[in-house]
Structure formats: C-alpha cells, structure tokens
Amino acid sequence: MKILFISLGCDKNLVDSEEMLGLLVERHHEIVDDEALAEAVVINTCCFINDAKEESVNTILEMAQHKKEGQIKALIVTGCMAERYRREIIDEIPEVDAVLGTSSYRHIVEALEKAVDGARYESYAPSDSFPVLTGRRVLTTGGHYAYLKIAEGCDKHCTYCIIPRLRGKYRSVPMEKLIEQAGELAGMGVKELVLVAQETTLYGTDLYGEKTLHILLKKLARVEGIRWIRILYCYPEEIYDELIQTMKEEKKVCHYLDLPIQHASDRILKRMGRKTTKADLTRIIEKLRQEIPDVVLRTTLITGFPSETQEDFEELYNFIDETEFDRLGVFTYSAEEDTPAAVMPDQVPQEIKESRRDELMELAQEISLERGASLVGQTLVVMIEGKVCDEAAYVGRTYADAPKVDGYIFVQTGESLMTGDFVRVRVTGSMEYDLIGELADEFTE
C-alpha cells in the first residue's frame, strides 16, 4: 500500500517512527509524502505540552476528514497521545481504525492489515515492557546522522511532566543491541550518532547495576565509519567522573552536553521535583568547563512555573547571565492534566510567562552573538548538511551544534561537496546564532 507517515514531537518519537517505517517497508509498502496519493495514513503523535497536543489533535482530525472524502482506507494513530487518550480517540473519532500505545509500535504491520480488512485494532503493551529494536530503520534525517535511543521511560517524576505515565519506568536498551544498531547505521552512511533518551546519563543502572554510559561510549567509538558521537538529555545531577573522563579521552565523542536545568531558583526547583540546587548546578558546570575547556553546554528552561515570582525569575535571569550557556532554549510552563503542578496554586498568567521567556531569549541571543564573534578567524571542522539553493555555498554544523536545535555555519565555496563530508572551514563572520565561513586552504579532513 501507499502510506503517508506523519511523525510529530521529539527525536525520541522520531526513532520509533523510523522503526515503524522499517517494518512497513520490509513488507513492501511504499512511503509517500502526499495525502492525495496515500491509501493509508500513520500519525505518530506527541502530547508533551499543550501546543504538541493541539498539533496532534489537528493532524488526526485533518486526516480523518481526508479519509471521509478520499481514497484513504486506513488511519492509524500511534505514540504518546494514543497512549494517553486511547479511549477518547477510539470513541470520538470513528475514522481512526487502529491505535497503538508507546510500547506497541512493533505491531504496526498487524494494525495496518487489520484496519484494511475493516476491523478496529488496539494494542497497548505494558509501560514497563522491555524496549525492543525491531530491525533495519528507515532514516528520515538525511542519512548522514541518526538518533540512537539508548533507553525508554523515566523515573524522575518531575511535577510538571507526564512522560513517566506515558512511557513507563526507565529501561535501558542492552548494550549489544545498541552496538549492533550503530554498526547497521554506519553501514547506511551515518557519520554522527546522537544519543537520546528521556535521561541518557542513567543508562545501564537498571541492567548492569551502575551507570555505564561511559562504557557504551567507548564501544560506540570503536564502530567503523562513525565520526561524531553526541549526547543529549543529561540530567546535571547524574553527571559522573567516568563520563567526563571518557569524553576527554575518546576523540569521537563531541565535547557537547545537553543539560536541561529548567530553573535556578532553589524554591522553584524544589516545587518542580528537580534533584538539584543552584549551588549544585554551579558546581557541575564549573567542573565540566574546568575538565573540558572547550565543552559546549546547552540547556532548556521553563518560565512561569506555578508561583514563580519576579524575584525567582530575576534569580534565573542572573544565573544565565553569569553562566553564559553556549546554547539555550526556553519554554513557557504548560499545565498538563494528571500532573501535580497543574493543580498547584498561584498559576502564572500566560502573558507573564511569555514576557519572561522573551527576556531570557534576548539574553541568550546576546550571549550567542558574543560567542559567534569570538570565533571569527578560527578554523573549525564542519560536517556538511547540504547545499544552499542557487548559491556557491553549503550549510554545515560544527561539534558545537546539535541537529535541528542549534545553529549552522554557511560555507562559501566553489568546490563540490557532499552531504556528510567533513571539511575544515575558516570562520569569516557571525550572526545571532549562525556562522559564515570559507574552506581553509587545506580543507580536507
């Protein structure tokens, strides 16, 4: 069948989508990108925050309307919204033929076959079921980089977050399975592995009785063809000495860490259910920068958490001003049903949440401008992402930039380059978040 596959939400959800695509292609189904050509539609949904929930609902309703009007024979909903609102979807949207929960995506082929035969299909594996790699993935990232999901679920239970209810407890993927998949990805041309999970730093604690992310990194660094290994979603309190030492020793491991701190007011951190204080965060960041001087640190913040005062916000603002994270994203607090924070008193008005977010993003832009200007004249190693249309230029990323969330470097050259090439680039200019450069005299890397 011709199938339109729509993947919403985070990179961890994207890995699930790529696994499902692999299963469908193995059964000789054809993937299309136009609903007018599709005989079936699969929507892998997200409902982490209200905006994501609205996008998922609107997409489902849009495709349901197409099913009413056209040739679509099956509409399948998977992922977080399917897990959270399983009964509502089945009862209120009759056009949906099948619903798969977050741990049931391996049943996508069976769901499609049942739906085409006219039967409604549901599957919800236990939320503590073991994560399974289904086989060869269909990459949607261009083929030069790929996400490697090393664990499923979360045990943190932050008061604003619904993920533990949707994804279950923390379960690491066995190391041998990850090494096997990394080898397969390298064989497909992948040069950069981006390690993701709800929390990467706890990898192995459930399987091996201790943190073993550093051991996984060492083994991944031995996979032939992989040039960069990047780590996302590291809870700051879980950073440990062996991980830092491995980052220093293994040349393939990027000096880049994503540390989602969320806030810097001790009072707000405690209400969020976070396990750090401002003093802890300062200590961890100082240690990372001392041990790895060129480390690039990214973080995410939440403004307008219930009862956040102007004093709390100013404490956060000053902390960011002093710490100067290299990369930073800010979200306004979203009250999610069935979370403790949603029923806390003193909810902050939306306009204040947004105003505080904008202030932080203006500060982040100033820091980014200073960082970029300091790089002018330096020569950096760049992975080419693609060509700029109608120009003698390419777009690429340095080790300091994670795909999709950070900046780019625009490389002006008449040379012929390929996506995934590694080249040396001299920085000639900078913008708010991006750099401009030209190939170095000896540009091959």
C-alpha positions as a Markdown table, in Angstrom:
| # | Residue | x | y | z |
|---|---|---|---|---|
| 1 | Met | 0.0 | 0.0 | 0.0 |
| 2 | Lys | 1.0 | 3.6 | -0.4 |
| 3 | Ile | 1.4 | 5.0 | 3.1 |
| 4 | Leu | 1.7 | 8.6 | 4.4 |
| 5 | Phe | 3.7 | 8.6 | 7.6 |
| 6 | Ile | 3.5 | 11.7 | 9.8 |
| 7 | Ser | 5.9 | 11.9 | 12.8 |
| 8 | Leu | 5.3 | 14.6 | 15.4 |
| 9 | Gly | 7.1 | 15.5 | 18.6 |
| 10 | Cys | 10.7 | 14.8 | 19.8 |
| 11 | Asp | 13.6 | 13.0 | 18.3 |
| 12 | Lys | 12.9 | 10.0 | 20.6 |
| 13 | Asn | 9.5 | 9.7 | 18.9 |
| 14 | Leu | 11.2 | 10.0 | 15.6 |
| 15 | Val | 13.3 | 6.9 | 16.3 |
| 16 | Asp | 10.0 | 5.0 | 16.9 |
| 17 | Ser | 8.7 | 6.3 | 13.6 |
| 18 | Glu | 11.8 | 5.2 | 11.8 |
| 19 | Glu | 11.4 | 1.7 | 13.3 |
| 20 | Met | 7.8 | 1.5 | 12.1 |
| 21 | Leu | 8.8 | 2.7 | 8.7 |
| 22 | Gly | 11.4 | 0.0 | 8.5 |
| 23 | Leu | 8.8 | -2.7 | 9.4 |
| 24 | Leu | 6.4 | -1.3 | 6.8 |
| 25 | Val | 9.0 | -1.1 | 4.0 |
| 26 | Glu | 10.1 | -4.7 | 4.9 |
| 27 | Arg | 6.5 | -5.8 | 4.0 |
| 28 | His | 6.9 | -3.9 | 0.6 |
| 29 | His | 4.7 | -1.0 | 1.5 |
| 30 | Glu | 5.5 | 2.3 | -0.3 |
| 31 | Ile | 6.0 | 5.5 | 1.7 |
| 32 | Val | 4.6 | 8.7 | 0.1 |
| 33 | Asp | 4.6 | 12.3 | 1.2 |
| 34 | Asp | 1.2 | 13.4 | -0.2 |
| 35 | Glu | -2.1 | 12.5 | 1.4 |
| 36 | Ala | -3.7 | 12.7 | -2.1 |
| 37 | Leu | -1.6 | 9.6 | -3.1 |
| 38 | Ala | -1.9 | 7.7 | 0.2 |
| 39 | Glu | -4.1 | 4.7 | 0.7 |
| 40 | Ala | -3.2 | 4.6 | 4.5 |
| 41 | Val | -2.0 | 7.2 | 7.0 |
| 42 | Val | 0.0 | 6.7 | 10.1 |
| 43 | Ile | 0.3 | 9.5 | 12.7 |
| 44 | Asn | 2.9 | 9.1 | 15.4 |
| 45 | Thr | 1.6 | 11.7 | 18.0 |
| 46 | Cys | 3.0 | 13.8 | 20.8 |
| 47 | Cys | 1.2 | 15.3 | 23.8 |
| 48 | Phe | 4.1 | 16.5 | 26.0 |
| 49 | Ile | 2.8 | 20.1 | 26.2 |
| 50 | Asn | -0.5 | 21.8 | 25.1 |
| 51 | Asp | 1.0 | 23.0 | 21.8 |
| 52 | Ala | 2.1 | 19.5 | 20.9 |
| 53 | Lys | -1.3 | 18.1 | 21.9 |
| 54 | Glu | -3.1 | 20.6 | 19.7 |
| 55 | Glu | -0.9 | 19.8 | 16.8 |
| 56 | Ser | -1.6 | 16.1 | 17.2 |
| 57 | Val | -5.3 | 16.6 | 17.5 |
| 58 | Asn | -5.5 | 18.9 | 14.5 |
| 59 | Thr | -3.4 | 16.4 | 12.4 |
| 60 | Ile | -5.7 | 13.5 | 13.3 |
| 61 | Leu | -8.8 | 15.5 | 12.5 |
| 62 | Glu | -7.4 | 16.7 | 9.2 |
| 63 | Met | -6.5 | 13.1 | 8.1 |
| 64 | Ala | -9.9 | 11.9 | 9.3 |
| 65 | Gln | -11.5 | 14.4 | 7.0 |
| 66 | His | -9.3 | 13.2 | 4.1 |
| 67 | Lys | -10.5 | 9.7 | 4.9 |
| 68 | Lys | -14.1 | 10.7 | 4.7 |
| 69 | Glu | -13.5 | 12.4 | 1.3 |
| 70 | Gly | -10.9 | 10.3 | -0.5 |
| 71 | Gln | -9.2 | 7.0 | -1.0 |
| 72 | Ile | -7.6 | 6.6 | 2.4 |
| 73 | Lys | -8.5 | 3.1 | 3.6 |
| 74 | Ala | -6.8 | 3.1 | 7.0 |
| 75 | Leu | -6.0 | 5.7 | 9.6 |
| 76 | Ile | -3.7 | 4.6 | 12.4 |
| 77 | Val | -2.7 | 6.7 | 15.4 |
| 78 | Thr | 0.4 | 5.8 | 17.5 |
| 79 | Gly | 2.6 | 7.4 | 20.1 |
| 80 | Cys | 2.1 | 9.4 | 23.3 |
| 81 | Met | -1.4 | 10.8 | 22.5 |
| 82 | Ala | -2.5 | 7.3 | 21.5 |
| 83 | Glu | -1.3 | 6.0 | 24.9 |
| 84 | Arg | -2.8 | 8.8 | 26.9 |
| 85 | Tyr | -6.2 | 9.3 | 25.2 |
| 86 | Arg | -6.8 | 5.8 | 23.9 |
| 87 | Arg | -10.5 | 5.6 | 24.7 |
| 88 | Glu | -11.2 | 9.2 | 23.6 |
| 89 | Ile | -9.7 | 8.6 | 20.2 |
| 90 | Ile | -11.5 | 5.3 | 19.7 |
| 91 | Asp | -14.8 | 6.6 | 20.9 |
| 92 | Glu | -14.9 | 10.1 | 19.4 |
| 93 | Ile | -13.1 | 9.7 | 16.1 |
| 94 | Pro | -14.7 | 6.8 | 14.2 |
| 95 | Glu | -12.4 | 7.4 | 11.2 |
| 96 | Val | -9.4 | 6.1 | 13.3 |
| 97 | Asp | -9.0 | 2.4 | 12.6 |
| 98 | Ala | -6.2 | 1.5 | 14.9 |
| 99 | Val | -4.5 | 2.9 | 18.0 |
| 100 | Leu | -1.0 | 1.8 | 19.2 |
| 101 | Gly | 0.4 | 2.8 | 22.5 |
| 102 | Thr | 4.0 | 3.9 | 23.1 |
| 103 | Ser | 5.3 | 0.4 | 23.7 |
| 104 | Ser | 3.4 | -1.2 | 20.9 |
| 105 | Tyr | 4.8 | 0.3 | 17.7 |
| 106 | Arg | 6.3 | -3.1 | 16.7 |
| 107 | His | 2.7 | -4.1 | 15.9 |
| 108 | Ile | 2.3 | -1.5 | 13.1 |
| 109 | Val | 2.1 | -4.1 | 10.3 |
| 110 | Glu | -0.6 | -6.1 | 12.0 |
| 111 | Ala | -2.5 | -2.9 | 12.8 |
| 112 | Leu | -2.4 | -1.9 | 9.2 |
| 113 | Glu | -3.6 | -5.3 | 7.9 |
| 114 | Lys | -6.5 | -5.4 | 10.4 |
| 115 | Ala | -7.5 | -1.9 | 9.6 |
| 116 | Val | -7.6 | -2.6 | 5.8 |
| 117 | Asp | -9.7 | -5.6 | 6.5 |
| 118 | Gly | -12.2 | -3.3 | 8.2 |
| 119 | Ala | -11.5 | -4.3 | 11.8 |
| 120 | Arg | -10.6 | -1.8 | 14.5 |
| 121 | Tyr | -7.4 | -2.6 | 16.3 |
| 122 | Glu | -5.8 | -1.6 | 19.6 |
| 123 | Ser | -2.5 | -2.6 | 21.2 |
| 124 | Tyr | -1.0 | -1.3 | 24.5 |
| 125 | Ala | 2.0 | -3.1 | 25.8 |
| 126 | Pro | 2.7 | -2.7 | 29.5 |
| 127 | Ser | 4.5 | 0.6 | 30.1 |
| 128 | Asp | 7.4 | -1.3 | 31.8 |
| 129 | Ser | 7.9 | -3.7 | 28.8 |
| 130 | Phe | 11.4 | -4.0 | 27.6 |
| 131 | Pro | 12.4 | -1.7 | 24.7 |
| 132 | Val | 12.8 | -3.7 | 21.5 |
| 133 | Leu | 14.7 | -2.7 | 18.4 |
| 134 | Thr | 12.7 | -4.1 | 15.5 |
| 135 | Gly | 15.3 | -4.2 | 12.8 |
| 136 | Arg | 16.5 | -2.0 | 10.0 |
| 137 | Arg | 15.3 | 1.6 | 10.3 |
| 138 | Val | 14.3 | 3.9 | 7.5 |
| 139 | Leu | 16.2 | 7.1 | 8.2 |
| 140 | Thr | 14.4 | 10.4 | 7.9 |
| 141 | Thr | 17.4 | 12.6 | 8.9 |
| 142 | Gly | 19.2 | 12.6 | 5.5 |
| 143 | Gly | 21.4 | 9.6 | 6.2 |
| 144 | His | 24.5 | 11.4 | 7.5 |
| 145 | Tyr | 23.4 | 11.5 | 11.1 |
| 146 | Ala | 20.9 | 9.4 | 13.2 |
| 147 | Tyr | 19.4 | 9.3 | 16.6 |
| 148 | Leu | 20.3 | 6.3 | 18.8 |
| 149 | Lys | 17.7 | 5.8 | 21.5 |
| 150 | Ile | 19.5 | 4.2 | 24.4 |
| 151 | Ala | 16.7 | 3.9 | 26.9 |
| 152 | Glu | 12.9 | 4.2 | 27.3 |
| 153 | Gly | 10.9 | 5.8 | 30.1 |
| 154 | Cys | 11.8 | 7.9 | 33.1 |
| 155 | Asp | 11.9 | 7.5 | 36.9 |
| 156 | Lys | 12.4 | 11.2 | 37.7 |
| 157 | His | 8.7 | 12.2 | 38.1 |
| 158 | Cys | 9.1 | 16.0 | 37.8 |
| 159 | Thr | 5.9 | 17.6 | 38.9 |
| 160 | Tyr | 5.2 | 19.2 | 35.5 |
| 161 | Cys | 5.9 | 16.2 | 33.4 |
| 162 | Ile | 3.6 | 13.4 | 32.1 |
| 163 | Ile | 6.3 | 11.3 | 30.4 |
| 164 | Pro | 6.6 | 8.6 | 33.2 |
| 165 | Arg | 2.8 | 7.9 | 32.8 |
| 166 | Leu | 3.1 | 7.6 | 29.1 |
| 167 | Arg | 6.5 | 5.9 | 28.7 |
| 168 | Gly | 6.8 | 3.9 | 31.9 |
| 169 | Lys | 9.8 | 3.4 | 34.1 |
| 170 | Tyr | 13.4 | 3.7 | 33.0 |
| 171 | Arg | 14.5 | 0.8 | 30.8 |
| 172 | Ser | 17.9 | 0.7 | 29.1 |
| 173 | Val | 18.4 | -1.0 | 25.8 |
| 174 | Pro | 21.0 | -3.8 | 26.1 |
| 175 | Met | 24.4 | -2.6 | 25.1 |
| 176 | Glu | 25.0 | -5.3 | 22.5 |
| 177 | Lys | 21.8 | -4.3 | 20.7 |
| 178 | Leu | 22.9 | -0.7 | 20.6 |
| 179 | Ile | 26.3 | -1.6 | 19.2 |
| 180 | Glu | 24.7 | -3.8 | 16.6 |
| 181 | Gln | 22.3 | -1.0 | 15.5 |
| 182 | Ala | 25.2 | 1.6 | 15.5 |
| 183 | Gly | 27.1 | -0.7 | 13.1 |
| 184 | Glu | 24.0 | -1.0 | 10.8 |
| 185 | Leu | 23.6 | 2.8 | 10.8 |
| 186 | Ala | 27.2 | 3.3 | 10.0 |
| 187 | Gly | 26.8 | 0.8 | 7.1 |
| 188 | Met | 24.0 | 3.0 | 5.8 |
| 189 | Gly | 26.3 | 6.0 | 5.7 |
| 190 | Val | 25.7 | 7.6 | 9.1 |
| 191 | Lys | 28.6 | 9.6 | 10.3 |
| 192 | Glu | 27.1 | 11.1 | 13.5 |
| 193 | Leu | 25.3 | 9.3 | 16.3 |
| 194 | Val | 23.1 | 11.4 | 18.5 |
| 195 | Leu | 22.4 | 9.6 | 21.8 |
| 196 | Val | 18.9 | 10.2 | 23.1 |
| 197 | Ala | 16.6 | 9.0 | 25.9 |
| 198 | Gln | 14.4 | 10.8 | 28.4 |
| 199 | Glu | 17.6 | 10.7 | 30.5 |
| 200 | Thr | 20.8 | 9.4 | 29.0 |
| 201 | Thr | 23.1 | 9.7 | 32.0 |
| 202 | Leu | 21.4 | 6.9 | 33.9 |
| 203 | Tyr | 22.0 | 4.4 | 31.1 |
| 204 | Gly | 22.7 | 0.9 | 32.4 |
| 205 | Thr | 21.6 | 1.4 | 36.0 |
| 206 | Asp | 18.6 | -1.0 | 35.6 |
| 207 | Leu | 20.5 | -3.6 | 33.6 |
| 208 | Tyr | 24.0 | -3.5 | 35.0 |
| 209 | Gly | 23.5 | -2.1 | 38.4 |
| 210 | Glu | 25.5 | 1.1 | 37.8 |
| 211 | Lys | 25.9 | 3.9 | 35.3 |
| 212 | Thr | 27.5 | 2.6 | 32.2 |
| 213 | Leu | 27.1 | 5.4 | 29.6 |
| 214 | His | 30.9 | 5.8 | 29.6 |
| 215 | Ile | 31.3 | 2.1 | 28.6 |
| 216 | Leu | 28.7 | 2.4 | 25.9 |
| 217 | Leu | 30.5 | 5.5 | 24.5 |
| 218 | Lys | 33.8 | 3.6 | 24.4 |
| 219 | Lys | 32.2 | 0.8 | 22.4 |
| 220 | Leu | 30.4 | 3.1 | 20.1 |
| 221 | Ala | 33.7 | 4.9 | 19.4 |
| 222 | Arg | 35.0 | 1.6 | 18.0 |
| 223 | Val | 32.3 | 1.4 | 15.3 |
| 224 | Glu | 34.0 | 2.0 | 12.0 |
| 225 | Gly | 32.5 | 4.8 | 10.0 |
| 226 | Ile | 31.2 | 6.9 | 12.9 |
| 227 | Arg | 33.0 | 10.2 | 13.2 |
| 228 | Trp | 31.0 | 12.0 | 15.9 |
| 229 | Ile | 29.0 | 10.8 | 19.0 |
| 230 | Arg | 26.8 | 13.4 | 20.6 |
| 231 | Ile | 25.0 | 13.1 | 24.0 |
| 232 | Leu | 21.6 | 14.8 | 24.7 |
| 233 | Tyr | 19.4 | 14.9 | 27.7 |
| 234 | Cys | 21.8 | 14.6 | 30.6 |
| 235 | Tyr | 20.3 | 15.4 | 33.9 |
| 236 | Pro | 23.0 | 17.5 | 35.6 |
| 237 | Glu | 22.9 | 15.7 | 39.0 |
| 238 | Glu | 23.7 | 12.4 | 37.2 |
| 239 | Ile | 27.0 | 13.6 | 35.5 |
| 240 | Tyr | 29.8 | 11.4 | 36.9 |
| 241 | Asp | 33.6 | 11.3 | 36.7 |
| 242 | Glu | 34.0 | 8.3 | 34.4 |
| 243 | Leu | 31.7 | 10.0 | 31.9 |
| 244 | Ile | 33.7 | 13.2 | 31.9 |
| 245 | Gln | 37.0 | 11.2 | 31.6 |
| 246 | Thr | 35.6 | 9.3 | 28.6 |
| 247 | Met | 34.6 | 12.5 | 26.9 |
| 248 | Lys | 38.1 | 13.7 | 27.3 |
| 249 | Glu | 39.7 | 10.5 | 26.1 |
| 250 | Glu | 37.5 | 9.4 | 23.2 |
| 251 | Lys | 38.1 | 11.7 | 20.2 |
| 252 | Lys | 34.8 | 10.7 | 18.5 |
| 253 | Val | 32.8 | 11.9 | 21.5 |
| 254 | Cys | 31.8 | 15.5 | 20.9 |
| 255 | His | 32.7 | 18.0 | 23.7 |
| 256 | Tyr | 29.0 | 18.9 | 23.9 |
| 257 | Leu | 26.4 | 18.2 | 26.6 |
| 258 | Asp | 22.7 | 19.0 | 26.8 |
| 259 | Leu | 21.9 | 19.7 | 30.5 |
| 260 | Pro | 18.2 | 20.5 | 30.9 |
| 261 | Ile | 18.3 | 22.5 | 34.2 |
| 262 | Gln | 14.8 | 24.1 | 33.9 |
| 263 | His | 15.4 | 26.7 | 36.5 |
| 264 | Ala | 17.9 | 28.2 | 39.0 |
| 265 | Ser | 15.7 | 29.3 | 41.9 |
| 266 | Asp | 16.0 | 26.7 | 44.7 |
| 267 | Arg | 12.4 | 27.2 | 45.7 |
| 268 | Ile | 11.1 | 26.6 | 42.1 |
| 269 | Leu | 13.5 | 23.7 | 41.6 |
| 270 | Lys | 12.1 | 22.0 | 44.7 |
| 271 | Arg | 8.5 | 22.6 | 43.5 |
| 272 | Met | 9.4 | 21.2 | 40.1 |
| 273 | Gly | 10.6 | 18.0 | 41.8 |
| 274 | Arg | 14.1 | 18.5 | 40.5 |
| 275 | Lys | 17.1 | 17.0 | 42.3 |
| 276 | Thr | 19.5 | 19.9 | 42.1 |
| 277 | Thr | 20.0 | 23.3 | 43.7 |
| 278 | Lys | 21.6 | 26.4 | 42.2 |
| 279 | Ala | 24.8 | 25.6 | 44.1 |
| 280 | Asp | 24.8 | 22.1 | 42.6 |
| 281 | Leu | 24.3 | 23.4 | 39.1 |
| 282 | Thr | 27.1 | 25.9 | 39.5 |
| 283 | Arg | 29.5 | 23.2 | 40.8 |
| 284 | Ile | 28.7 | 20.8 | 38.0 |
| 285 | Ile | 29.0 | 23.4 | 35.3 |
| 286 | Glu | 32.3 | 24.7 | 36.7 |
| 287 | Lys | 33.7 | 21.2 | 36.9 |
| 288 | Leu | 32.7 | 20.4 | 33.2 |
| 289 | Arg | 34.4 | 23.6 | 32.0 |
| 290 | Gln | 37.4 | 23.0 | 34.1 |
| 291 | Glu | 37.9 | 19.4 | 32.9 |
| 292 | Ile | 36.9 | 20.0 | 29.3 |
| 293 | Pro | 37.7 | 23.7 | 28.5 |
| 294 | Asp | 36.1 | 23.6 | 25.0 |
| 295 | Val | 32.9 | 21.9 | 26.1 |
| 296 | Val | 29.7 | 23.4 | 24.7 |
| 297 | Leu | 26.8 | 23.3 | 27.1 |
| 298 | Arg | 23.2 | 23.5 | 26.1 |
| 299 | Thr | 20.2 | 23.8 | 28.4 |
| 300 | Thr | 16.5 | 24.3 | 28.5 |
| 301 | Leu | 14.4 | 26.5 | 30.9 |
| 302 | Ile | 10.8 | 26.8 | 31.9 |
| 303 | Thr | 9.3 | 30.3 | 32.7 |
| 304 | Gly | 6.1 | 30.8 | 34.6 |
| 305 | Phe | 6.1 | 27.7 | 36.7 |
| 306 | Pro | 3.3 | 27.9 | 39.3 |
| 307 | Ser | 4.1 | 30.6 | 42.0 |
| 308 | Glu | 7.2 | 31.8 | 40.1 |
| 309 | Thr | 7.7 | 35.4 | 41.4 |
| 310 | Gln | 9.6 | 38.2 | 39.8 |
| 311 | Glu | 12.3 | 37.5 | 42.3 |
| 312 | Asp | 12.5 | 33.9 | 41.3 |
| 313 | Phe | 12.7 | 34.9 | 37.6 |
| 314 | Glu | 15.4 | 37.5 | 38.3 |
| 315 | Glu | 17.4 | 34.8 | 40.1 |
| 316 | Leu | 17.1 | 32.6 | 37.0 |
| 317 | Tyr | 18.0 | 35.5 | 34.7 |
| 318 | Asn | 21.1 | 36.5 | 36.7 |
| 319 | Phe | 22.2 | 32.8 | 36.8 |
| 320 | Ile | 22.0 | 32.6 | 33.0 |
| 321 | Asp | 23.8 | 35.9 | 32.6 |
| 322 | Glu | 26.6 | 34.7 | 34.8 |
| 323 | Thr | 26.8 | 31.1 | 33.5 |
| 324 | Glu | 26.5 | 32.0 | 29.8 |
| 325 | Phe | 25.3 | 28.7 | 28.4 |
| 326 | Asp | 26.5 | 28.3 | 24.8 |
| 327 | Arg | 23.1 | 27.1 | 23.6 |
| 328 | Leu | 19.7 | 27.8 | 25.3 |
| 329 | Gly | 16.1 | 27.1 | 24.7 |
| 330 | Val | 13.1 | 28.5 | 26.8 |
| 331 | Phe | 9.6 | 27.1 | 27.1 |
| 332 | Thr | 6.6 | 28.7 | 28.9 |
| 333 | Tyr | 5.2 | 26.4 | 31.5 |
| 334 | Ser | 2.3 | 24.3 | 30.2 |
| 335 | Ala | -0.2 | 22.9 | 32.8 |
| 336 | Glu | -0.6 | 19.2 | 31.9 |
| 337 | Glu | -3.5 | 17.3 | 33.3 |
| 338 | Asp | -2.7 | 14.5 | 35.8 |
| 339 | Thr | 0.5 | 16.2 | 36.9 |
| 340 | Pro | 1.0 | 17.7 | 40.4 |
| 341 | Ala | 2.0 | 21.1 | 39.1 |
| 342 | Ala | -1.3 | 21.5 | 37.2 |
| 343 | Val | -3.3 | 21.8 | 40.4 |
| 344 | Met | -0.7 | 23.9 | 42.3 |
| 345 | Pro | -2.0 | 27.3 | 43.5 |
| 346 | Asp | -0.7 | 30.6 | 42.1 |
| 347 | Gln | -0.7 | 29.7 | 38.4 |
| 348 | Val | 1.2 | 32.4 | 36.5 |
| 349 | Pro | -0.7 | 34.4 | 33.8 |
| 350 | Gln | 0.2 | 33.5 | 30.2 |
| 351 | Glu | 1.4 | 37.0 | 29.3 |
| 352 | Ile | 3.9 | 37.0 | 32.2 |
| 353 | Lys | 5.2 | 33.5 | 31.2 |
| 354 | Glu | 5.8 | 34.8 | 27.6 |
| 355 | Ser | 7.3 | 38.1 | 28.7 |
| 356 | Arg | 9.8 | 36.2 | 30.9 |
| 357 | Arg | 10.6 | 33.8 | 28.1 |
| 358 | Asp | 11.3 | 36.6 | 25.7 |
| 359 | Glu | 13.6 | 38.3 | 28.2 |
| 360 | Leu | 15.6 | 35.1 | 28.5 |
| 361 | Met | 15.8 | 34.6 | 24.8 |
| 362 | Glu | 17.0 | 38.1 | 24.2 |
| 363 | Leu | 19.8 | 37.4 | 26.8 |
| 364 | Ala | 20.6 | 34.1 | 25.0 |
| 365 | Gln | 20.9 | 36.0 | 21.7 |
| 366 | Glu | 23.3 | 38.5 | 23.2 |
| 367 | Ile | 25.5 | 35.6 | 24.6 |
| 368 | Ser | 25.3 | 33.8 | 21.2 |
| 369 | Leu | 26.4 | 36.9 | 19.4 |
| 370 | Glu | 29.4 | 37.3 | 21.6 |
| 371 | Arg | 30.3 | 33.6 | 21.3 |
| 372 | Gly | 30.0 | 33.8 | 17.5 |
| 373 | Ala | 32.1 | 36.9 | 17.2 |
| 374 | Ser | 34.9 | 35.3 | 19.2 |
| 375 | Leu | 35.1 | 32.5 | 16.6 |
| 376 | Val | 35.9 | 34.8 | 13.6 |
| 377 | Gly | 39.3 | 33.9 | 12.3 |
| 378 | Gln | 39.3 | 30.4 | 13.7 |
| 379 | Thr | 39.4 | 27.2 | 11.6 |
| 380 | Leu | 36.7 | 24.7 | 12.6 |
| 381 | Val | 35.9 | 21.1 | 11.5 |
| 382 | Val | 32.5 | 21.1 | 9.8 |
| 383 | Met | 30.1 | 18.4 | 8.7 |
| 384 | Ile | 28.3 | 19.4 | 5.5 |
| 385 | Glu | 24.5 | 19.2 | 5.8 |
| 386 | Gly | 23.6 | 20.2 | 2.2 |
| 387 | Lys | 23.9 | 22.8 | -0.5 |
| 388 | Val | 22.3 | 26.3 | -0.4 |
| 389 | Cys | 20.0 | 26.6 | -3.4 |
| 390 | Asp | 21.2 | 28.7 | -6.3 |
| 391 | Glu | 24.4 | 29.8 | -4.4 |
| 392 | Ala | 28.0 | 28.6 | -4.4 |
| 393 | Ala | 27.6 | 27.8 | -0.7 |
| 394 | Tyr | 26.9 | 24.9 | 1.6 |
| 395 | Val | 25.3 | 24.6 | 5.1 |
| 396 | Gly | 27.0 | 22.6 | 7.8 |
| 397 | Arg | 27.4 | 22.1 | 11.6 |
| 398 | Thr | 30.4 | 22.1 | 14.0 |
| 399 | Tyr | 30.7 | 19.8 | 17.0 |
| 400 | Ala | 29.1 | 22.7 | 18.9 |
| 401 | Asp | 25.8 | 22.4 | 17.1 |
| 402 | Ala | 23.2 | 19.5 | 17.5 |
| 403 | Pro | 21.0 | 18.9 | 14.5 |
| 404 | Lys | 17.6 | 20.7 | 14.4 |
| 405 | Val | 18.1 | 22.7 | 17.7 |
| 406 | Asp | 21.3 | 24.7 | 17.3 |
| 407 | Gly | 22.9 | 26.9 | 14.7 |
| 408 | Tyr | 24.6 | 26.3 | 11.3 |
| 409 | Ile | 27.7 | 27.5 | 9.5 |
| 410 | Phe | 27.3 | 28.7 | 5.9 |
| 411 | Val | 30.3 | 27.8 | 3.9 |
| 412 | Gln | 31.0 | 29.8 | 0.7 |
| 413 | Thr | 32.9 | 27.8 | -1.9 |
| 414 | Gly | 33.0 | 26.8 | -5.5 |
| 415 | Glu | 34.2 | 23.3 | -4.5 |
| 416 | Ser | 31.9 | 20.3 | -5.0 |
| 417 | Leu | 31.0 | 18.8 | -1.6 |
| 418 | Met | 28.7 | 16.1 | -0.5 |
| 419 | Thr | 26.3 | 15.8 | 2.5 |
| 420 | Gly | 28.2 | 14.1 | 5.3 |
| 421 | Asp | 31.6 | 15.4 | 4.2 |
| 422 | Phe | 33.9 | 16.7 | 6.9 |
| 423 | Val | 35.9 | 19.8 | 6.0 |
| 424 | Arg | 38.0 | 22.5 | 7.6 |
| 425 | Val | 36.4 | 25.9 | 7.5 |
| 426 | Arg | 37.8 | 29.3 | 8.4 |
| 427 | Val | 35.1 | 31.5 | 10.1 |
| 428 | Thr | 34.8 | 34.9 | 8.4 |
| 429 | Gly | 31.6 | 36.2 | 10.0 |
| 430 | Ser | 28.9 | 35.6 | 12.5 |
| 431 | Met | 25.1 | 36.3 | 13.1 |
| 432 | Glu | 22.8 | 35.8 | 16.1 |
| 433 | Tyr | 23.0 | 32.0 | 16.0 |
| 434 | Asp | 24.9 | 31.1 | 12.8 |
| 435 | Leu | 28.4 | 31.5 | 11.4 |
| 436 | Ile | 29.7 | 32.3 | 7.9 |
| 437 | Gly | 32.9 | 30.8 | 6.6 |
| 438 | Glu | 35.1 | 29.7 | 3.7 |
| 439 | Leu | 37.0 | 26.5 | 3.1 |
| 440 | Ala | 40.5 | 26.5 | 4.6 |
| 441 | Asp | 43.5 | 26.2 | 2.2 |
| 442 | Glu | 43.9 | 22.6 | 3.2 |
| 443 | Phe | 40.2 | 21.8 | 3.7 |
| 444 | Thr | 40.0 | 18.0 | 3.6 |
| 445 | Glu | 39.5 | 16.4 | 6.9 |
